[in-house]
Amino acid sequence: MKSIARILCIAVAAGAAVTSVAWSQSAPRNEPIQPLPAVTDVDPAKAKIGKRLFADKRLSADGTVSCQSCHLPNAGGADPRRHSVSAFGKVRELNSPTIFNVRFNTSGLNWTGRTVDLDKQIAGSISNADTMAHSWPKVLEILANDAKMAKDMAAAYGGDNPVSQANASHAIVSFEKSLVTPSRFDDWLRGDDKAISATEMLGYAKFKEYGCVGCHNGVNVGGNAFFKLGLTGDYFAYRAANGRGAAVDVDQGRFLVTKKPEDMNVFRVPTLRNVALTAPYFHDGAVPTLDEAIMLMGRFQLGREIPAQDRKLIEQFLGSLSGKALATAQQ
């Protein structure tokens, strides 16, 4: 228990460091969660091409899936299915995390952080058998033979070879970087007292009181650290006992990347932005409701049973993190 307490203290200290950054940037409220910054570095024309490519099933070898197939706009940028499905109907034992606000993750992408940034993610996804199972030369041939796509890429990128892997990747990443969803809670962080309700305010107080903010802090309310799933109990035994599956390889988490024993069952802390929209929860998609997710986080990460009334308040607060600009991200 001492080591667990030490880990939580380190996490809270990290949150305090984040708070100091927010304060130095003249944020109106001194909180461990920071407001989303405005996005000014995305070229709209390139992001528009990227949006089309993101939803283009021709990027998969069998033409059945696109990037958007596992990152649905109306599901908070995540996958509403328990397990995501790749090209050729391959079912992965993972639930795809949200693509919204992903640019603000500082601990890498995926559940294990195996991909460090969006550029490397898209570069490897095309040929990855667990995603598109295609090849860049074939994808580029398809795009070059699409008159409108070739024309638009030439207009946006110019040069002698506008339909290139570099340009296609850049367009997709530009679109992904545009998917920023400021919320009512961001308005409150900036000083608008009326942006959230009294109930949501109480929920935020409970969120901090129980220690949730020790891991879920910063601009992305997560996405900036790795922790073991099951610090204070055996989550995987709970999952099996509730008929949701025995342990599988992906449950090893970050250990699959680092091969370090201390990384067994360790996962990237997910963002909680838009979390009210991104069910099911956890890397395995085994938790269908936000209420249960809050209960399990209390039990297995904090060593506390959170009463139903407090879970409801926390859930109310988490709803205030849903993006007001979500509709814009879908356009």
C-alpha positions, 0 to 999 in steps of 0.5 A, spaced: 500 500 500 505 504 501 508 503 494 501 505 491 500 511 495 507 513 493 505 512 486 498 516 487 502 522 490 507 522 484 501 523 480 498 528 484 504 532 484 505 531 476 498 534 476 500 540 481 506 541 476 501 542 470 497 547 474 503 551 475 504 551 467 496 553 467 497 559 472 504 561 468 499 561 462 495 566 465 489 561 466 483 564 470 483 558 475 488 555 478 486 547 477 489 541 475 485 541 469 487 546 463 483 549 458 484 547 451 488 552 447 485 554 440 488 551 434 491 555 429 496 551 425 492 547 421 491 549 413 483 548 412 484 546 405 489 540 407 485 538 413 479 538 408 483 533 404 485 529 410 477 528 412 476 525 406 482 520 406 480 519 413 473 516 411 476 513 405 475 505 405 480 505 399 485 505 404 484 498 406 486 492 402 479 489 402 476 496 401 471 495 407 474 499 413 477 506 413 480 510 419 473 513 421 470 506 421 473 505 428 473 513 430 466 515 429 464 522 430 457 521 433 461 516 438 466 521 441 471 519 436 471 512 439 468 506 437 462 504 440 463 496 439 467 493 444 472 490 439 474 494 433 474 490 426 480 491 421 481 489 414 478 482 412 474 482 418 479 481 423 477 482 430 482 486 435 481 484 442 481 492 443 477 498 443 479 504 439 480 510 443 478 517 441 481 521 436 478 527 438 483 532 442 489 526 440 494 531 439 494 533 446 496 526 448 503 527 451 504 519 452 504 517 445 498 514 442 494 507 442 493 504 449 500 502 450 504 508 447 507 504 442 506 509 437 509 516 439 505 521 434 500 522 429 505 522 423 508 515 425 501 512 426 498 513 419 505 511 416 504 505 419 497 503 419 496 502 412 501 496 412 499 494 419 495 487 418 491 489 424 489 495 421 489 496 413 493 491 411 494 495 405 501 498 402 502 505 400 504 504 393 497 501 392 494 506 395 497 512 392 496 509 385 488 509 387 489 516 389 492 518 383 487 515 379 482 519 382 481 525 378 478 530 384 483 527 389 489 528 385 486 535 383 485 537 390 492 535 392 495 538 387 492 545 389 493 544 396 500 541 396 503 543 389 510 540 387 511 535 381 508 529 385 503 532 389 499 525 390 505 522 395 505 518 401 508 524 405 502 529 402 497 524 404 499 522 411 500 530 412 493 531 410 490 526 414 494 528 420 492 535 419 485 533 419 486 529 426 489 535 429 483 539 427 479 535 431 479 539 438 472 539 442 472 545 447 467 544 452 463 548 457 468 546 462 473 549 458 469 556 459 468 555 466 476 554 467 477 560 463 472 564 468 465 563 466 462 561 473 455 560 469 458 555 464 457 549 468 451 547 473 451 547 481 451 539 480 457 539 475 461 543 480 459 538 486 461 532 481 468 536 480 469 537 487 468 529 488 472 528 482 478 531 486 476 529 493 476 521 491 483 522 487 481 521 480 484 528 478 491 524 480 491 521 473 486 525 469 489 532 469 492 537 464 489 539 457 487 533 455 484 530 462 489 524 461 493 522 455 499 524 459 501 518 463 501 510 464 499 506 470 497 499 471 490 497 471 489 494 478 493 498 482 489 496 488 485 489 486 484 484 480 480 488 475 481 482 470 479 477 475 472 481 476 472 481 468 472 474 468 467 473 474 462 477 470 462 473 464 466 478 460 472 474 458 479 471 460 485 474 460 488 475 453 495 477 450 493 485 449 491 485 457 499 485 458 499 492 456 505 496 455 509 490 457 508 488 450 512 494 447 517 495 453 518 487 455 519 490 462 516 486 468 514 493 471 509 494 465 505 488 465 498 490 465 500 498 464 496 502 459 496 509 457 491 513 461 485 515 457 483 522 456 476 523 459 474 529 454 467 527 451 467 520 455 460 521 456 460 519 449 465 514 448 462 507 451 464 502 452 470 503 456 477 501 458 482 498 453 478 491 452 471 495 451 468 490 457 465 496 461 458 498 458 457 504 462 460 510 465 457 509 472 461 502 472 467 505 469 467 510 475 466 504 480 471 500 477 476 506 477 475 507 485 475 500 486 481 498 482 485 504 482 484 508 488 482 502 493 475 506 495 468 504 493 465 510 491 457 510 493 452 511 487 450 518 489 457 520 488 458 516 482 452 520 479 455 527 481 462 525 478 458 522 471 455 529 471 461 533 471 464 528 466 458 530 461 461 537 462 467 535 458 463 533 452 465 538 446 461 544 444 464 544 438 463 536 436 458 538 431 464 542 427 468 536 428 464 532 424 463 537 418 
